[in-house]
Amino acid sequence: MGDISQLGYIEFEVSDPDAWERFGTNVLGLTASPKRDDGGYSFRLDSRRHRIFIRPGAADDLVTLGVEAADNDALERILERLRKNDVAYREAPPERTAARDVERLVLAREPGGVDLELYVGPAIEADAPDTPLVPSGFVAEDMGFGHVALRAEDLGETERFFCDILGFQLSDRIICRLGGMDINITFLHVNPRHHSIAFGAGLPKHIHHFMLQTRSIDDVGAAMDRTVDNGFELVQTMGRHPNDKMITFYGRTPSGFEFEFGAGGLSIDDSTWEVQTHGLVSEWGHRPPRAYARAPRGTTS
């Protein structure tokens, strides 16, 4: 095991926290906390007390990555690498540590401007919450909450920060042209999940999407139906990516950025894994719904 064990939580600053509470529970099938005094929420999907934090604000964007160190010794090694690379950090005040329900919390920032919270000792409940909308449950626990796709101002600098300083490892890359645009995405892992972080350039926000993984393709299809039934935009119908082999769909959150919901996929064994560069984003599918609404050839109106 490396010094980082998982991407443990993320935090969004959103203009409509109550819409997120409804979205998280009714579409994603998560368990929401009671509303906090500041008007925010947090969501559970496994035995961890918090996986997604929601705080009120104007950004409608990702603001925090919570990265779990394997133990306190591992955290100290990471801090030493931060010092050697002149990356500023500070111990979090007690109230911030308590709000995250962790034993120790260190605050820094990744090169793209997202706050980074390095922590050890997360609060863990005896059981995962009931997820009646996702009967098979989520693939999380020691694999982390899921993954997030970030904007990188400098691809090389971002890769060096996450790999050389924090201890992530390269999974693979996708480099291609799609819709007249050059695509260059890097995928990183810290455990058997194919990637916990992906990043590319040219995004309007810090985040392109976050992903949640369930154990059953049926739960993916049901979540796609709930997205439409609850009035949220279905951005891309189901498809399969070439690198992680997951079957997923994409929808739009109340804050305008996307979410991905999927099942299946590869697990990485570092002793045998070979890094590849893929030349397409999807093997099949991942098309906008309107692509399927075109009249077939030979029909008349």
C-alpha positions as CSV (number, residue, x, y, z in Angstrom):
1,M,0.0,0.0,0.0
2,G,1.2,3.5,-0.8
3,D,1.0,6.6,1.4
4,I,-2.5,7.4,0.1
5,S,-5.2,4.8,0.6
6,Q,-8.2,6.5,-1.1
7,L,-10.0,9.6,-2.3
8,G,-12.3,9.7,0.7
9,Y,-14.7,12.6,0.1
10,I,-15.4,15.7,-2.0
11,E,-17.1,19.0,-1.3
12,F,-19.2,21.1,-3.5
13,E,-20.1,24.8,-3.0
14,V,-23.6,25.1,-4.4
15,S,-26.2,27.9,-4.8
16,D,-29.2,25.6,-4.0
17,P,-28.3,23.1,-1.2
18,D,-31.9,21.9,-0.9
19,A,-32.0,21.0,-4.6
20,W,-28.9,19.0,-4.0
21,E,-30.5,17.2,-1.0
22,R,-33.4,16.2,-3.2
23,F,-31.0,15.2,-6.1
24,G,-28.7,13.2,-3.9
25,T,-31.5,11.2,-2.3
26,N,-34.1,10.9,-5.1
27,V,-31.7,10.4,-8.1
28,L,-28.4,9.1,-6.7
29,G,-30.0,7.1,-3.9
30,L,-27.7,8.5,-1.2
31,T,-28.5,9.1,2.5
32,A,-28.5,12.8,3.4
33,S,-27.6,14.2,6.8
34,P,-29.9,16.6,8.6
35,K,-29.5,20.1,7.4
36,R,-26.6,21.8,9.1
37,D,-26.8,25.2,10.8
38,D,-25.0,26.8,7.7
39,G,-27.6,25.3,5.4
40,G,-25.5,22.6,4.0
41,Y,-25.6,18.8,4.0
42,S,-23.5,15.7,3.7
43,F,-24.2,12.4,2.0
44,R,-23.4,8.8,2.9
45,L,-23.2,5.8,0.6
46,D,-21.3,3.3,2.7
47,S,-20.0,2.9,6.3
48,R,-18.1,6.2,6.2
49,R,-19.9,9.0,7.9
50,H,-19.4,11.5,5.1
51,R,-18.6,11.0,1.4
52,I,-20.0,14.2,-0.2
53,F,-20.2,17.5,1.5
54,I,-22.5,20.3,0.3
55,R,-21.9,23.9,1.4
56,P,-23.9,27.0,0.4
57,G,-22.2,29.5,-1.9
58,A,-22.1,30.9,-5.4
59,A,-19.4,28.8,-7.0
60,D,-21.5,25.8,-8.1
61,D,-18.3,23.9,-8.4
62,L,-15.9,21.4,-6.7
63,V,-14.1,23.2,-3.9
64,T,-12.4,20.4,-1.8
65,L,-10.8,17.0,-2.3
66,G,-10.5,14.8,0.8
67,V,-7.5,12.5,0.5
68,E,-7.0,9.7,3.1
69,A,-3.5,8.8,4.1
70,A,-2.8,5.2,5.0
71,D,-1.8,6.2,8.6
72,N,-0.1,9.0,10.4
73,D,3.4,7.9,9.4
74,A,2.2,8.0,5.8
75,L,0.8,11.5,6.3
76,E,4.1,12.7,7.7
77,R,5.9,11.3,4.6
78,I,3.5,13.2,2.4
79,L,4.1,16.4,4.4
80,E,7.8,16.0,4.0
81,R,7.4,15.8,0.2
82,L,5.2,18.9,0.3
83,R,7.9,20.7,2.2
84,K,10.7,19.6,-0.2
85,N,8.6,20.9,-3.1
86,D,7.7,24.2,-1.5
87,V,4.0,23.4,-1.3
88,A,2.3,25.3,1.5
89,Y,0.2,23.4,4.0
90,R,-1.1,23.9,7.6
91,E,-2.8,21.9,10.3
92,A,-6.6,22.4,10.2
93,P,-8.2,24.2,13.2
94,P,-10.0,21.9,15.6
95,E,-13.4,22.9,14.5
96,R,-12.6,22.1,10.9
97,T,-11.3,18.7,11.9
98,A,-14.3,18.0,14.0
99,A,-16.6,19.0,11.1
100,R,-15.0,16.4,8.9
101,D,-15.2,13.8,11.6
102,V,-11.5,12.8,11.3
103,E,-8.7,12.5,13.8
104,R,-6.2,14.7,12.0
105,L,-6.6,17.1,9.1
106,V,-4.0,19.0,7.0
107,L,-5.0,21.7,4.5
108,A,-3.2,22.3,1.2
109,R,-4.1,23.1,-2.4
110,E,-3.6,21.2,-5.6
111,P,-2.1,23.0,-8.7
112,G,-5.5,23.7,-10.3
113,G,-6.8,25.6,-7.2
114,V,-9.0,23.0,-5.5
115,D,-8.5,22.8,-1.7
116,L,-6.8,19.6,-0.6
117,E,-7.6,18.0,2.7
118,L,-5.2,15.3,3.8
119,Y,-6.5,13.3,6.7
120,V,-6.3,10.2,8.9
121,G,-8.8,8.5,11.2
122,P,-12.2,9.0,9.5
123,A,-15.4,8.2,11.4
124,I,-16.8,4.9,10.4
125,E,-20.2,3.6,11.3
126,A,-21.0,0.0,12.2
127,D,-23.1,-0.5,9.1
128,A,-23.6,1.0,5.7
129,P,-26.9,3.0,5.3
130,D,-29.9,1.4,3.7
131,T,-30.0,2.4,0.0
132,P,-33.4,1.2,-1.2
133,L,-33.0,3.0,-4.6
134,V,-29.7,1.2,-5.1
135,P,-30.4,-2.3,-3.9
136,S,-27.1,-3.8,-4.8
137,G,-25.2,-1.0,-2.9
138,F,-22.2,1.1,-3.8
139,V,-18.7,0.0,-4.6
140,A,-16.8,2.2,-2.0
141,E,-15.4,1.4,1.5
142,D,-11.6,0.9,1.0
143,M,-11.9,1.9,-2.7
144,G,-13.0,5.4,-1.8
145,F,-16.2,7.2,-2.7
146,G,-15.8,7.0,-6.5
147,H,-13.8,9.2,-8.8
148,V,-13.7,12.9,-9.9
149,A,-12.6,14.4,-13.2
150,L,-10.7,17.7,-12.7
151,R,-9.6,20.6,-14.7
152,A,-5.8,20.9,-15.0
153,E,-4.2,24.2,-15.8
154,D,-0.9,22.4,-16.6
155,L,-1.1,18.7,-17.3
156,G,2.5,17.9,-16.4
157,E,2.5,19.9,-13.2
158,T,-0.8,18.3,-12.1
159,E,0.6,14.8,-12.8
160,R,3.8,15.5,-10.9
161,F,1.9,16.8,-7.9
162,F,-0.5,13.9,-7.6
163,C,2.0,11.2,-8.4
164,D,5.4,12.4,-7.2
165,I,4.2,14.3,-4.1
166,L,1.0,12.6,-3.0
167,G,1.7,9.1,-4.3
168,F,-1.0,8.4,-6.9
169,Q,0.0,6.1,-9.7
170,L,-0.6,6.4,-13.4
171,S,-3.4,4.1,-14.8
172,D,-3.5,5.2,-18.4
173,R,-4.4,8.0,-20.8
174,I,-7.0,8.8,-23.4
175,I,-5.6,10.9,-26.3
176,C,-7.9,11.5,-29.3
177,R,-10.1,13.9,-31.2
178,L,-13.8,14.1,-30.4
179,G,-16.3,16.5,-31.9
180,G,-13.5,18.6,-33.4
181,M,-11.7,18.9,-30.0
182,D,-8.4,17.5,-28.9
183,I,-8.9,15.2,-25.9
184,N,-6.0,14.5,-23.5
185,I,-7.1,12.9,-20.2
186,T,-4.8,11.3,-17.6
187,F,-6.2,8.7,-15.1
188,L,-4.6,8.0,-11.7
189,H,-5.2,5.4,-9.0
190,V,-4.2,4.7,-5.4
191,N,-6.0,1.3,-4.9
192,P,-7.6,-1.3,-7.1
193,R,-10.2,1.2,-8.4
194,H,-9.1,2.0,-11.9
195,H,-9.0,5.7,-11.3
196,S,-9.9,7.9,-8.4
197,I,-8.8,11.1,-10.2
198,A,-8.8,12.0,-13.9
199,F,-7.8,15.4,-15.3
200,G,-7.7,17.3,-18.5
201,A,-7.5,20.8,-19.8
202,G,-10.0,23.3,-21.1
203,L,-12.9,22.9,-18.6
204,P,-15.0,25.9,-17.5
205,K,-15.2,24.7,-13.9
206,H,-12.8,22.8,-11.6
207,I,-14.8,19.7,-12.2
208,H,-16.2,18.0,-15.2
209,H,-17.9,15.2,-13.3
210,F,-17.9,12.9,-10.3
211,M,-18.6,9.1,-10.5
212,L,-20.4,6.7,-8.2
213,Q,-20.2,3.0,-8.8
214,T,-22.9,0.5,-8.0
215,R,-22.7,-3.3,-7.9
216,S,-25.5,-4.0,-10.5
217,I,-26.1,-2.7,-14.0
218,D,-29.8,-2.8,-13.2
219,D,-29.2,-0.1,-10.6
220,V,-27.5,2.0,-13.3
221,G,-30.5,1.7,-15.6
222,A,-32.8,2.6,-12.7
223,A,-30.7,5.6,-11.9
224,M,-30.9,6.8,-15.5
225,D,-34.7,6.5,-15.4
226,R,-34.7,8.5,-12.1
227,T,-32.6,11.2,-13.6
228,V,-35.2,11.8,-16.3
229,D,-38.2,11.2,-14.0
230,N,-36.9,13.9,-11.6
231,G,-36.4,16.5,-14.3
232,F,-32.6,16.4,-14.6
233,E,-30.8,16.4,-17.9
234,L,-29.6,13.1,-19.3
235,V,-26.3,14.2,-21.0
236,Q,-25.1,10.8,-22.3
237,T,-26.9,7.5,-22.4
238,M,-25.2,4.3,-21.3
239,G,-21.9,3.4,-22.8
240,R,-18.6,1.7,-22.1
241,H,-15.2,3.3,-21.6
242,P,-12.2,1.6,-23.2
243,N,-9.8,1.9,-20.2
244,D,-11.8,1.0,-17.1
245,K,-14.5,-1.0,-19.0
246,M,-17.3,0.4,-16.9
247,I,-20.8,0.8,-18.2
248,T,-22.0,4.2,-17.2
249,F,-24.3,7.1,-18.1
250,Y,-23.9,10.9,-17.5
251,G,-26.4,13.4,-16.2
252,R,-26.4,17.0,-15.1
253,T,-26.4,18.0,-11.4
254,P,-28.3,21.0,-10.0
255,S,-25.1,23.0,-10.2
256,G,-24.6,22.4,-13.9
257,F,-21.6,20.1,-13.9
258,E,-22.1,16.4,-14.7
259,F,-22.3,13.2,-12.7
260,E,-21.5,9.7,-13.9
261,F,-23.2,6.5,-12.6
262,G,-21.9,3.1,-13.5
263,A,-21.2,-0.6,-12.7
264,G,-18.7,-3.2,-13.6
265,G,-15.2,-2.4,-14.7
266,L,-11.6,-3.4,-14.1
267,S,-9.7,-3.5,-10.9
268,I,-5.9,-2.7,-11.0
269,D,-3.3,-5.1,-9.7
270,D,-0.1,-3.1,-9.7
271,S,2.1,-6.2,-10.1
272,T,0.6,-6.9,-13.5
273,W,-0.9,-3.6,-14.7
274,E,0.5,-2.1,-17.9
275,V,-0.1,1.6,-18.7
276,Q,-1.7,2.2,-22.1
277,T,-2.8,5.1,-24.2
278,H,-6.3,4.7,-25.6
279,G,-7.4,6.4,-28.8
280,L,-11.1,6.8,-28.0
281,V,-13.3,7.9,-25.1
282,S,-16.0,5.3,-25.4
283,E,-16.1,1.8,-27.1
284,W,-19.8,2.2,-27.6
285,G,-22.7,4.4,-26.5
286,H,-22.3,7.5,-24.4
287,R,-24.3,9.4,-27.0
288,P,-26.7,12.3,-26.2
289,P,-30.3,11.2,-26.2
290,R,-31.1,13.2,-29.3
291,A,-28.8,11.0,-31.3
292,Y,-31.4,8.2,-30.9
293,A,-34.4,10.5,-31.8
294,R,-33.4,10.9,-35.4
295,A,-35.8,9.5,-38.0
296,P,-34.5,6.2,-39.5
297,R,-33.4,6.2,-43.1
298,G,-36.3,5.5,-45.5
299,T,-39.0,6.8,-43.3
300,T,-41.4,9.6,-44.2
301,S,-43.0,12.2,-42.1
